């Protein structure tokens, strides 16, 4: 089954949660057919007067020693706090393609040390959900003009009765805590934050804290860390947080000094250090940490994809840019409503795109721009119109999930019928081949049978359409109506000038044999710019080659694009087209095993510049 996606279609205006009445929990994800959705968060305005009674005295009465000690991390459905960073239960975001796409610093065995002293600026943030179950995250004091601001993870921002206990000590009543308990006034978070995809880059939140019993602001009592833009992805950071009681019986802070890398596909930092179980969400990532003052510059907080971690040893943090400082300014000025434009449109999440089984390129909307057609594992067929700039507009469903299209074993887009719209060729599991003429956003068009069930096409393992020298044989060289086929026995065949009448002109390019049996994926495009189309092949050993000027004379000049290796064995689907404009179909799209979708623009005999269309899955 496909995983539902968020789609934003208008400016978002979501009110702030307040300490006196906003419900918590993780909302249900809207159905895949929705065209607009409210991002994670409560959209109700809560007047400040409604929580006037929530102050230090109320917090001390409610948050007894037992209640604080029994608090657990907030978890999305199916998660546990045995892995990953914090209140989201650690959600287990996919490692940056665990099979090794990006280099990873090896720090196996590094564990956080118990920090018995902790820091006055860092403590436990408590809150309750709709069912009045108690939960905890980590938060830290950040410098602000009024001295009343704390920082935590955005996914910790759905709750009620918020209270902050700096330098928390287990078994102590609020009055016995080193610096008391502080009632949270309001929570400020970005309304576009989500658990997965680009919205997880916004997993940070600020909260204003009411004055203490003496009338002093919290920063006057504890001091503060300095909110700082993240300068780069490779940093040395000190991370301090409070795991849940299950993993730290004394509820003591843990501390780890380690180096960071980037979590590919996201604007997030990544670190490897064991011990960051549930409860550590929101932990500040500090540079220039001063062991004497126990303060530093905050360049991130534990959070992000899947709640901020793949395991207790792998944690993430949002990269701080203009977005975090915009939210900081909203909190400083006590903005009544947070307004944000929608995030740039994306194709969805890796959880969804793991189930994209077939891809086909064509101009299915008639605007001269390459569009992407997808056949999903459940038999659904969707169209993603291209914008000519490497992006895509709103998805259109061409076929509801059904049993028939589960048997589409190979597809390719081309211009076989000669109309204004591209066509789709499908090879079915029983050997039948059908042509759908003039596919559009309205539907799959007229269906024509080109080969009957049980035909030799049952052995067609890979197919791709293109302009493979048809003009040289007196054909229609201006149309992508030639079809190259790699059969299961390794035979390679070119059918020129294919139309609704079937496969009239057949040329064998390679005899059956072991060599081309290893051509796991292939797609056609004009990568070398000669006008005759080329072929990109991903071999079974992970190697890649470009075959220049494929024609009835042969598969052309072969150039190695990439050496064999583990990474490209995990490229599961290929297609190519003119997705970034320029007229030439030389942009390569790859769907990886973890659902990530990459576009390599202006590919030649070398991969072009990479853009992530879909981030890796969060499992």
JOMO-V116304 format. One record per residue. N is the residue number from 1. RES is the residue in one letter. D_LAST is the distance of its C-alpha to the last C-alpha in whole Angstrom. Layout:
n:res:d_last
N:RES:D_LAST
N:RES:D_LAST
//
This chain:
n:res:d_last
1:X:14
2:X:14
3:X:11
4:X:14
5:X:15
6:X:17
7:X:20
8:X:23
9:X:26
10:X:29
11:X:29
12:X:27
13:X:30
14:X:28
15:X:30
16:X:29
17:X:28
18:X:31
19:X:32
20:X:34
21:X:32
22:X:28
23:X:26
24:X:23
25:X:19
26:X:16
27:X:18
28:X:17
29:X:15
30:X:18
31:X:19
32:X:18
33:X:22
34:X:23
35:X:24
36:X:24
37:X:22
38:X:23
39:X:20
40:X:18
41:X:22
42:X:25
43:X:27
44:X:30
45:X:33
46:X:34
47:X:38
48:X:38
49:X:41
50:X:39
51:X:38
52:X:41
53:X:41
54:X:38
55:X:39
56:X:40
57:X:42
58:X:39
59:X:36
60:X:39
61:X:39
62:X:36
63:X:34
64:X:36
65:X:35
66:X:34
67:X:31
68:X:30
69:X:29
70:X:28
71:X:25
72:X:21
73:X:18
74:X:17
75:X:14
76:X:12
77:X:12
78:X:10
79:X:10
80:X:13
81:X:14
82:X:14
83:X:12
84:X:12
85:X:14
86:X:16
87:X:16
88:X:13
89:X:12
90:X:10
91:X:7
92:X:6
93:X:6
94:X:6
95:X:10
96:X:12
97:X:12
98:X:12
99:X:15
100:X:17
101:X:17
102:X:19
103:X:21
104:X:19
105:X:22
106:X:22
107:X:23
108:X:21
109:X:23
110:X:24
111:X:24
112:X:24
113:X:28
114:X:29
115:X:31
116:X:34
117:X:35
118:X:32
119:X:33
120:X:35
121:X:33
122:X:30
123:X:29
124:X:27
125:X:26
126:X:27
127:X:26
128:X:26
129:X:24
130:X:26
131:X:26
132:X:28
133:X:25
134:X:26
135:X:23
136:X:23
137:X:22
138:X:23
139:X:26
140:X:28
141:X:32
142:X:32
143:X:36
144:X:37
145:X:40
146:X:41
147:X:39
148:X:37
149:X:33
150:X:30
151:X:27
152:X:23
153:X:20
154:X:19
155:X:17
156:X:20
157:X:22
158:X:22
159:X:25
160:X:28
161:X:31
162:X:29
163:X:31
164:X:31
165:X:32
166:X:33
167:X:33
168:X:32
169:X:34
170:X:33
171:X:36
172:X:38
173:X:38
174:X:38
175:X:41
176:X:41
177:X:38
178:X:39
179:X:39
180:X:39
181:X:36
182:X:36
183:X:35
184:X:33
185:X:34
186:X:32
187:X:28
188:X:27
189:X:24
190:X:23
191:X:23
192:X:20
193:X:18
194:X:14
195:X:11
196:X:10
197:X:12
198:X:15
199:X:16
200:X:14
201:X:17
202:X:19
203:X:17
204:X:21
205:X:24
206:X:27
207:X:29
208:X:33
209:X:35
210:X:38
211:X:41
212:X:42
213:X:45
214:X:47
215:X:46
216:X:44
217:X:41
218:X:38
219:X:39
220:X:42
221:X:41
222:X:38
223:X:38
224:X:35
225:X:33
226:X:33
227:X:31
228:X:31
229:X:29
230:X:27
231:X:29
232:X:27
233:X:23
234:X:25
235:X:27
236:X:28
237:X:26
238:X:27
239:X:24
240:X:26
241:X:24
242:X:24
243:X:22
244:X:22
245:X:25
246:X:23
247:X:23
248:X:26
249:X:28
250:X:31
251:X:28
252:X:29
253:X:28
254:X:26
255:X:27
256:X:25
257:X:27
258:X:25
259:X:24
260:X:22
261:X:20
262:X:19
263:X:15
264:X:15
265:X:15
266:X:15
267:X:18
268:X:17
269:X:18
270:X:17
271:X:18
272:X:18
273:X:20
274:X:19
275:X:20
276:X:18
277:X:17
278:X:16
279:X:19
280:X:19
281:X:18
282:X:21
283:X:22
284:X:24
285:X:24
286:X:28
287:X:30
288:X:34
289:X:33
290:X:37
291:X:37
292:X:40
293:X:39
294:X:35
295:X:34
296:X:33
297:X:32
298:X:28
299:X:26
300:X:23
301:X:21
302:X:18
303:X:15
304:X:13
305:X:10
306:X:8
307:X:11
308:X:12
309:X:11
310:X:9
311:X:11
312:X:15
313:X:16
314:X:14
315:X:14
316:X:15
317:X:17
318:X:18
319:X:21
320:X:24
321:X:26
322:X:29
323:X:26
324:X:26
325:X:30
326:X:30
327:X:28
328:X:31
329:X:34
330:X:33
331:X:32
332:X:36
333:X:38
334:X:36
335:X:35
336:X:35
337:X:33
338:X:30
339:X:30
340:X:28
341:X:28
342:X:25
343:X:22
344:X:23
345:X:22
346:X:19
347:X:18
348:X:15
349:X:11
350:X:9
351:X:7
352:X:11
353:X:13
354:X:11
355:X:13
356:X:16
357:X:19
358:X:22
359:X:23
360:X:27
361:X:29
362:X:32
363:X:34
364:X:33
365:X:34
366:X:37
367:X:37
368:X:37
369:X:34
370:X:31
371:X:28
372:X:25
373:X:25
374:X:22
375:X:22
376:X:19
377:X:18
378:X:19
379:X:23
380:X:22
381:X:24
382:X:23
383:X:25
384:X:24
385:X:28
386:X:28
387:X:30
388:X:32
389:X:30
390:X:27
391:X:25
392:X:25
393:X:26
394:X:25
395:X:24
396:X:26
397:X:25
398:X:28
399:X:27
400:X:25
401:X:23
402:X:26
403:X:26
404:X:29
405:X:26
406:X:24
407:X:27
408:X:27
409:X:26
410:X:28
411:X:28
412:X:30
413:X:32
414:X:36
415:X:39
416:X:41
417:X:43
418:X:44
419:X:43
420:X:42
421:X:38
422:X:36
423:X:36
424:X:33
425:X:33
426:X:31
427:X:32
428:X:31
429:X:30
430:X:34
431:X:35
432:X:36
433:X:36
434:X:36
435:X:37
436:X:36
437:X:38
438:X:38
439:X:34
440:X:34
441:X:32
442:X:34
443:X:33
444:X:33
445:X:37
446:X:39
447:X:38
448:X:41
449:X:40
450:X:41
451:X:41
452:X:41
453:X:39
454:X:39
455:X:41
456:X:40
457:X:37
458:X:35
459:X:35
460:X:34
461:X:30
462:X:30
463:X:32
464:X:32
465:X:35
466:X:37
467:X:40
468:X:41
469:X:45
470:X:46
471:X:49
472:X:50
473:X:51
474:X:53
475:X:50
476:X:48
477:X:46
478:X:45
479:X:42
480:X:39
481:X:40
482:X:40
483:X:38
484:X:37
485:X:36
486:X:34
487:X:35
488:X:33
489:X:37
490:X:36
491:X:39
492:X:39
493:X:40
494:X:41
495:X:42
496:X:44
497:X:45
498:X:43
499:X:44
500:X:44
501:X:46
502:X:44
503:X:44
504:X:48
505:X:47
506:X:46
507:X:46
508:X:44
509:X:43
510:X:42
511:X:43
512:X:41
513:X:40
514:X:37
515:X:36
516:X:35
517:X:33
518:X:31
519:X:30
520:X:26
521:X:26
522:X:29
523:X:30
524:X:33
525:X:34
526:X:37
527:X:35
528:X:39
529:X:41
530:X:43
531:X:43
532:X:42
533:X:39
534:X:37
535:X:34
536:X:31
537:X:30
538:X:27
539:X:28
540:X:26
541:X:27
542:X:25
543:X:28
544:X:29
545:X:32
546:X:34
547:X:37
548:X:40
549:X:42
550:X:41
551:X:44
552:X:46
553:X:47
554:X:44
555:X:41
556:X:42
557:X:42
558:X:39
559:X:37
560:X:34
561:X:32
562:X:29
563:X:30
564:X:28
565:X:25
566:X:21
567:X:20
568:X:21
569:X:21
570:X:17
571:X:19
572:X:18
573:X:20
574:X:23
575:X:26
576:X:28
577:X:30
578:X:32
579:X:29
580:X:31
581:X:34
582:X:37
583:X:38
584:X:37
585:X:34
586:X:32
587:X:29
588:X:26
589:X:23
590:X:20
591:X:17
592:X:15
593:X:13
594:X:9
595:X:11
596:X:13
597:X:16
598:X:19
599:X:23
600:X:25
601:X:28
602:X:32
603:X:31
604:X:34
605:X:34
606:X:32
607:X:29
608:X:29
609:X:27
610:X:24
611:X:22
612:X:18
613:X:18
614:X:14
615:X:12
616:X:9
617:X:6
618:X:4
619:X:0
//
